[in-house]
């Protein structure tokens, strides 16, 4: 089932407070602590001050490369009037 995070939190609290035995409570609390430590570790790696500036530089380089690639793909189309003027100039051999 797809549940919102708040719903999951409420269900976990209800489970821990009312539905599980003392053994299950200790195991469940250990599991919660492990998950919390894991999440904290991931956050510290993700938002490490040393790595933030390095990743920004890499991202900006990648964006610049993508922009250059995108710019090279743009076609310039002349309007109808410019095409007509070019045809007329071509007929009279005017540059």
DSSP file (Angstrom, degrees, kcal/mol; ACC not computed):
  #  RESIDUE AA STRUCTURE BP1 BP2  ACC     N-H-->O    O-->H-N    N-H-->O    O-->H-N    TCO  KAPPA ALPHA  PHI   PSI    X-CA   Y-CA   Z-CA
    1    1 A X              0   0    0      0, 0.0     2,-0.8     0, 0.0     0, 0.0   0.000 360.0 360.0 360.0 144.7    0.0    0.0    0.0
    2    2 A X        +     0   0    0      0, 0.0     2,-0.3     0, 0.0     0, 0.0  -0.814 360.0 174.2 -90.6 115.4    1.1    3.5   -0.7
    3    3 A X        -     0   0    0     -2,-0.8     2,-0.1     2,-0.0     0, 0.0  -0.898  32.0-111.3-121.5 150.8    1.1    5.4    2.6
    4    4 A X     >  -     0   0    0     -2,-0.3     4,-2.1     1,-0.1     5,-0.2  -0.361  32.6-111.8 -72.5 160.0    2.2    8.9    3.4
    5    5 A X  H  > S+     0   0    0      1,-0.2     4,-2.4     2,-0.2     5,-0.2   0.889 117.5  52.9 -62.8 -40.1    5.2    9.3    5.7
    6    6 A X  H  > S+     0   0    0      1,-0.2     4,-2.5     2,-0.2    -1,-0.2   0.886 108.0  51.8 -63.5 -37.8    3.1   10.7    8.5
    7    7 A X  H  > S+     0   0    0      2,-0.2     4,-2.5     1,-0.2    -1,-0.2   0.919 109.5  49.2 -65.0 -42.6    0.8    7.7    8.3
    8    8 A X  H  X S+     0   0    0     -4,-2.1     4,-2.3     2,-0.2    -2,-0.2   0.903 110.9  50.9 -62.2 -40.8    3.8    5.4    8.5
    9    9 A X  H  X S+     0   0    0     -4,-2.4     4,-2.2     2,-0.2    -2,-0.2   0.924 110.6  48.0 -62.7 -44.7    5.1    7.3   11.5
   10   10 A X  H  X S+     0   0    0     -4,-2.5     4,-2.6     1,-0.2    -2,-0.2   0.919 112.0  49.6 -63.9 -43.2    1.8    7.1   13.3
   11   11 A X  H  X S+     0   0    0     -4,-2.5     4,-2.5     1,-0.2    -1,-0.2   0.877 109.5  51.6 -64.3 -37.3    1.5    3.4   12.7
   12   12 A X  H  X S+     0   0    0     -4,-2.3     4,-2.5     2,-0.2    -1,-0.2   0.898 110.6  48.3 -67.0 -38.3    5.0    2.7   13.9
   13   13 A X  H  X S+     0   0    0     -4,-2.2     4,-2.8     2,-0.2     5,-0.3   0.933 112.6  48.3 -66.0 -44.9    4.3    4.6   17.1
   14   14 A X  H  X>S+     0   0    0     -4,-2.6     4,-2.6     1,-0.2     5,-1.1   0.912 112.2  49.9 -61.1 -41.6    1.0    2.7   17.6
   15   15 A X  I  X>S+     0   0    0     -4,-2.5     5,-1.7     1,-0.2     4,-0.6   0.935 114.5  43.5 -61.7 -46.0    2.8   -0.6   16.9
   16   16 A X  I  <5S+     0   0    0     -4,-2.5    -2,-0.2     1,-0.2    -1,-0.2   0.887 119.7  41.4 -69.1 -38.1    5.5    0.1   19.4
   17   17 A X  I  <5S+     0   0    0     -4,-2.8    -2,-0.2    -5,-0.2    -1,-0.2   0.875 133.1   7.0 -79.6 -37.0    3.3    1.5   22.1
   18   18 A X  I  <5S+     0   0    0     -4,-2.6    -3,-0.2    -5,-0.3    -2,-0.1   0.760 122.7  45.2-120.8 -32.6    0.4   -0.9   22.1
   19   19 A X  I  <<S+     0   0    0     -5,-1.1     2,-0.2    -4,-0.6    -3,-0.2   0.731  93.1  72.5 -98.3 -21.6    0.7   -3.9   19.8
   20   20 A X  S   <S-     0   0    0     -5,-1.7     2,-0.0     1,-0.1     0, 0.0  -0.614  73.0-121.3-100.0 157.1    4.1   -5.4   20.3
   21   21 A X     >  -     0   0    0     -2,-0.2     4,-2.3     1,-0.1     5,-0.1  -0.208  39.2 -93.2 -81.3 178.6    5.5   -7.3   23.3
   22   22 A X  H  > S+     0   0    0      2,-0.2     4,-1.9     1,-0.2     5,-0.2   0.877 126.5  49.7 -64.8 -37.6    8.5   -6.2   25.3
   23   23 A X  H  > S+     0   0    0      1,-0.2     4,-2.3     2,-0.2    -1,-0.2   0.928 111.8  47.9 -64.7 -44.9   10.9   -8.3   23.2
   24   24 A X  H  > S+     0   0    0      1,-0.2     4,-2.9     2,-0.2     5,-0.2   0.855 108.0  56.8 -65.0 -34.2    9.5   -6.9   20.0
   25   25 A X  H  X S+     0   0    0     -4,-2.3     4,-2.7     2,-0.2    -1,-0.2   0.935 108.3  45.9 -62.3 -45.9    9.8   -3.4   21.5
   26   26 A X  H  X S+     0   0    0     -4,-1.9     4,-2.2     2,-0.2    -2,-0.2   0.933 116.2  45.5 -64.1 -44.5   13.5   -3.8   22.1
   27   27 A X  H  X S+     0   0    0     -4,-2.3     4,-2.4     1,-0.2    -2,-0.2   0.914 114.6  48.4 -64.1 -41.5   14.1   -5.2   18.6
   28   28 A X  H  X S+     0   0    0     -4,-2.9     4,-2.4     2,-0.2    -2,-0.2   0.894 110.5  50.2 -66.8 -40.5   12.0   -2.6   17.0
   29   29 A X  H  X S+     0   0    0     -4,-2.7     4,-2.2    -5,-0.2    -1,-0.2   0.889 110.6  50.5 -66.3 -37.4   13.7    0.2   18.9
   30   30 A X  H  X S+     0   0    0     -4,-2.2     4,-2.6    -5,-0.2    -2,-0.2   0.923 110.2  50.1 -63.1 -43.2   17.1   -1.2   17.8
   31   31 A X  H  X S+     0   0    0     -4,-2.4     4,-2.4     1,-0.2    -2,-0.2   0.908 110.2  49.8 -61.4 -42.2   15.9   -1.3   14.2
   32   32 A X  H  X S+     0   0    0     -4,-2.4     4,-2.3     1,-0.2    -1,-0.2   0.894 110.7  49.9 -63.6 -40.2   14.7    2.3   14.4
   33   33 A X  H  X S+     0   0    0     -4,-2.2     4,-2.7     2,-0.2    -2,-0.2   0.910 110.3  50.0 -65.1 -42.2   18.0    3.4   15.8
   34   34 A X  H  X S+     0   0    0     -4,-2.6     4,-2.5     2,-0.2    -2,-0.2   0.918 111.8  48.1 -62.5 -43.3   19.9    1.6   13.1
   35   35 A X  H  X S+     0   0    0     -4,-2.4     4,-2.5     2,-0.2    -1,-0.2   0.898 111.7  50.2 -64.0 -39.7   17.7    3.2   10.4
   36   36 A X  H  X S+     0   0    0     -4,-2.3     4,-2.5     2,-0.2    -2,-0.2   0.925 111.1  48.1 -64.6 -44.8   18.2    6.6   12.0
   37   37 A X  H  X S+     0   0    0     -4,-2.7     4,-2.3     2,-0.2    -2,-0.2   0.901 111.6  50.9 -61.5 -41.5   22.0    6.1   12.1
   38   38 A X  H  X S+     0   0    0     -4,-2.5     4,-2.3     2,-0.2    -2,-0.2   0.925 111.5  47.3 -62.5 -45.1   22.0    5.0    8.5
   39   39 A X  H  X S+     0   0    0     -4,-2.5     4,-2.4     1,-0.2    -2,-0.2   0.896 111.5  50.7 -64.0 -40.6   20.0    8.1    7.4
   40   40 A X  H  X S+     0   0    0     -4,-2.5     4,-2.5     2,-0.2    -1,-0.2   0.893 109.9  50.5 -64.3 -39.4   22.2   10.4    9.4
   41   41 A X  H  X S+     0   0    0     -4,-2.3     4,-2.1     2,-0.2    -2,-0.2   0.923 110.6  48.9 -64.6 -44.3   25.3    8.9    7.8
   42   42 A X  H  X S+     0   0    0     -4,-2.3     4,-2.4     1,-0.2    -2,-0.2   0.908 112.4  48.9 -61.5 -42.1   23.8    9.3    4.3
   43   43 A X  H  X S+     0   0    0     -4,-2.4     4,-2.7     1,-0.2    -2,-0.2   0.903 109.6  51.1 -65.7 -40.6   22.9   12.9    5.1
   44   44 A X  H  < S+     0   0    0     -4,-2.5    -1,-0.2     1,-0.2    -2,-0.2   0.877 113.1  45.9 -66.0 -35.6   26.4   13.7    6.4
   45   45 A X  H >< S+     0   0    0     -4,-2.1     3,-0.8     2,-0.2    -2,-0.2   0.891 114.9  47.5 -70.4 -39.4   27.9   12.3    3.2
   46   46 A X  H 3< S+     0   0    0     -4,-2.4    -2,-0.2     1,-0.2    -1,-0.2   0.902 121.1  34.9 -68.7 -41.3   25.5   14.1    1.0
   47   47 A X  T 3< S+     0   0    0     -4,-2.7    -1,-0.2    -5,-0.2     2,-0.2  -0.016  79.2 144.9-107.4  29.3   25.9   17.4    2.7
   48   48 A X    <>  -     0   0    0     -3,-0.8     4,-1.7     1,-0.1     3,-0.4  -0.499  51.1-134.5 -66.3 132.8   29.6   17.3    3.6
   49   49 A X  H  > S+     0   0    0      1,-0.2     4,-0.9    -2,-0.2    -1,-0.1   0.838 102.5  53.6 -62.5 -34.2   31.0   20.8    3.3
   50   50 A X  H  > S+     0   0    0      1,-0.2     4,-0.7     2,-0.2    -1,-0.2   0.874 113.2  42.3 -68.2 -36.1   34.1   19.6    1.5
   51   51 A X  H  > S+     0   0    0     -3,-0.4     4,-2.4     1,-0.2     5,-0.2   0.705  98.8  73.0 -85.7 -20.2   32.1   17.8   -1.2
   52   52 A X  H  X S+     0   0    0     -4,-1.7     4,-1.9     1,-0.2    -1,-0.2   0.938 100.9  42.8 -61.3 -46.9   29.4   20.4   -1.7
   53   53 A X  H  X S+     0   0    0     -4,-0.9     4,-1.8     1,-0.2    -1,-0.2   0.837 112.7  53.3 -72.3 -31.8   31.7   22.8   -3.6
   54   54 A X  H  X S+     0   0    0     -4,-0.7     4,-2.1     2,-0.2    -1,-0.2   0.925 110.0  47.2 -66.7 -43.8   33.3   20.0   -5.7
   55   55 A X  H  X S+     0   0    0     -4,-2.4     4,-2.8     1,-0.2    -2,-0.2   0.870 108.3  55.6 -68.4 -34.5   30.0   18.8   -6.9
   56   56 A X  H  X S+     0   0    0     -4,-1.9     4,-2.6    -5,-0.2    -1,-0.2   0.918 108.5  48.6 -62.1 -41.5   28.8   22.3   -7.7
   57   57 A X  H  X S+     0   0    0     -4,-1.8     4,-2.1     2,-0.2    -2,-0.2   0.919 112.8  47.3 -63.9 -42.9   31.9   22.7  -10.0
   58   58 A X  H  X S+     0   0    0     -4,-2.1     4,-2.3     2,-0.2    -2,-0.2   0.905 112.7  49.3 -65.0 -41.0   31.2   19.4  -11.6
   59   59 A X  H  X S+     0   0    0     -4,-2.8     4,-2.7     1,-0.2    -2,-0.2   0.916 110.2  50.4 -65.0 -42.7   27.6   20.2  -12.1
   60   60 A X  H  X S+     0   0    0     -4,-2.6     4,-2.3     2,-0.2    -1,-0.2   0.879 110.4  50.1 -65.1 -36.1   28.4   23.6  -13.6
   61   61 A X  H  X S+     0   0    0     -4,-2.1     4,-2.2     2,-0.2    -1,-0.2   0.925 111.9  48.0 -65.3 -44.5   30.9   22.0  -16.0
   62   62 A X  H  X S+     0   0    0     -4,-2.3     4,-2.2     1,-0.2    -2,-0.2   0.903 112.0  49.4 -62.7 -41.1   28.3   19.4  -17.1
   63   63 A X  H  X S+     0   0    0     -4,-2.7     4,-2.5     2,-0.2    -1,-0.2   0.914 110.0  51.1 -65.1 -42.3   25.6   22.1  -17.6
   64   64 A X  H  X S+     0   0    0     -4,-2.3     4,-2.3     1,-0.2    -1,-0.2   0.905 110.3  49.3 -62.3 -40.6   28.0   24.2  -19.6
   65   65 A X  H  X S+     0   0    0     -4,-2.2     4,-2.2     1,-0.2    -1,-0.2   0.906 111.5  49.1 -64.1 -41.2   28.8   21.2  -21.9
   66   66 A X  H  X S+     0   0    0     -4,-2.2     4,-2.6     2,-0.2    -2,-0.2   0.894 110.1  51.2 -65.8 -39.3   25.1   20.5  -22.3
   67   67 A X  H  X S+     0   0    0     -4,-2.5     4,-2.6     2,-0.2    -2,-0.2   0.914 109.9  49.6 -64.8 -42.4   24.4   24.2  -23.2
   68   68 A X  H  X S+     0   0    0     -4,-2.3     4,-1.7     1,-0.2    -1,-0.2   0.902 112.2  47.9 -63.7 -40.2   27.1   24.1  -25.8
   69   69 A X  H  X S+     0   0    0     -4,-2.2     4,-0.6     1,-0.2    -2,-0.2   0.910 113.3  48.0 -65.1 -41.5   25.7   21.0  -27.3
   70   70 A X  H >< S+     0   0    0     -4,-2.6     3,-0.8     1,-0.2     4,-0.4   0.878 108.8  53.7 -67.3 -37.8   22.2   22.4  -27.3
   71   71 A X  H >< S+     0   0    0     -4,-2.6     3,-1.2     1,-0.3    -1,-0.2   0.879 103.7  56.0 -65.6 -37.2   23.4   25.6  -28.9
   72   72 A X  H 3< S+     0   0    0     -4,-1.7    -1,-0.3     1,-0.2    -2,-0.2   0.708 103.7  55.9 -68.9 -17.8   25.0   23.8  -31.7
   73   73 A X  T << S+     0   0    0     -3,-0.8     2,-0.3    -4,-0.6    -1,-0.2   0.533  80.2 108.5 -91.2  -7.5   21.7   22.1  -32.6
   74   74 A X    <   -     0   0    0     -3,-1.2     2,-0.4    -4,-0.4    -3,-0.0  -0.563  57.3-151.4 -76.5 128.8   19.7   25.2  -33.0
   75   75 A X        -     0   0    0     -2,-0.3     2,-0.6     2,-0.0    -2,-0.1  -0.791   7.7-137.3 -98.2 142.3   18.7   26.0  -36.6
   76   76 A X        -     0   0    0     -2,-0.4     2,-0.5     2,-0.0    -2,-0.0  -0.883  20.3-164.5-100.6 121.9   18.2   29.5  -37.8
   77   77 A X        -     0   0    0     -2,-0.6     2,-0.2     0, 0.0    -2,-0.0  -0.890  13.0-133.8-109.3 133.9   15.2   29.8  -40.0
   78   78 A X        -     0   0    0     -2,-0.5     2,-0.0     1,-0.1    -2,-0.0  -0.527  25.1-113.0 -81.6 150.8   14.6   32.8  -42.2
   79   79 A X     >  -     0   0    0     -2,-0.2     4,-1.9     1,-0.1     5,-0.2  -0.258  31.0-102.3 -75.8 170.6   11.2   34.5  -42.3
   80   80 A X  H  > S+     0   0    0      1,-0.2     4,-2.1     2,-0.2     5,-0.1   0.892 120.4  51.2 -61.4 -42.5    9.1   34.4  -45.4
   81   81 A X  H  > S+     0   0    0      1,-0.2     4,-2.4     2,-0.2    -1,-0.2   0.885 108.5  50.8 -66.6 -39.3    9.9   38.0  -46.3
   82   82 A X  H  > S+     0   0    0      2,-0.2     4,-2.4     1,-0.2    -1,-0.2   0.892 109.3  51.7 -66.3 -38.5   13.6   37.4  -46.1
   83   83 A X  H  X S+     0   0    0     -4,-1.9     4,-2.2     2,-0.2    -2,-0.2   0.918 110.0  49.0 -62.2 -43.3   13.3   34.4  -48.3
   84   84 A X  H  X S+     0   0    0     -4,-2.1     4,-2.3     1,-0.2    -2,-0.2   0.926 111.2  49.3 -63.0 -44.7   11.4   36.5  -50.9
   85   85 A X  H  X S+     0   0    0     -4,-2.4     4,-2.5     1,-0.2    -1,-0.2   0.897 110.1  51.3 -62.5 -41.1   14.1   39.2  -50.8
   86   86 A X  H  X S+     0   0    0     -4,-2.4     4,-2.3     2,-0.2    -1,-0.2   0.893 109.4  50.5 -63.9 -39.3   16.8   36.7  -51.2
   87   87 A X  H  X S+     0   0    0     -4,-2.2     4,-2.4     2,-0.2    -2,-0.2   0.917 110.9  48.6 -63.8 -43.4   15.1   35.2  -54.3
   88   88 A X  H  X S+     0   0    0     -4,-2.3     4,-1.9     1,-0.2    -2,-0.2   0.926 112.7  47.6 -63.8 -43.7   14.7   38.6  -55.9
   89   89 A X  H  <>S+     0   0    0     -4,-2.5     5,-2.9     1,-0.2     4,-0.4   0.875 110.9  52.6 -64.1 -36.5   18.3   39.4  -55.2
   90   90 A X  H ><5S+     0   0    0     -4,-2.3     3,-0.7     3,-0.2    -1,-0.2   0.895 106.8  52.0 -66.6 -39.4   19.3   36.0  -56.6
   91   91 A X  H 3<5S+     0   0    0     -4,-2.4    -1,-0.2     1,-0.2    -2,-0.2   0.898 117.1  38.2 -62.9 -41.1   17.3   36.7  -59.8
   92   92 A X  T 3<5S-     0   0    0     -4,-1.9    -1,-0.2    -5,-0.1    -2,-0.2   0.344 111.6-120.3 -93.5   6.4   19.0   40.0  -60.4
   93   93 A X  T < 5 +     0   0    0     -3,-0.7     2,-0.4    -4,-0.4    -3,-0.2   0.891  59.3 152.9  56.6  45.2   22.4   38.7  -59.2
   94   94 A X      <       0   0    0     -5,-2.9    -1,-0.2    -6,-0.1    -2,-0.1  -0.872 360.0 360.0-105.6 135.5   22.6   41.2  -56.4
   95   95 A X              0   0    0     -2,-0.4    -1,-0.1    -5,-0.0    -5,-0.1   0.449 360.0 360.0-100.8 360.0   24.6   40.5  -53.3
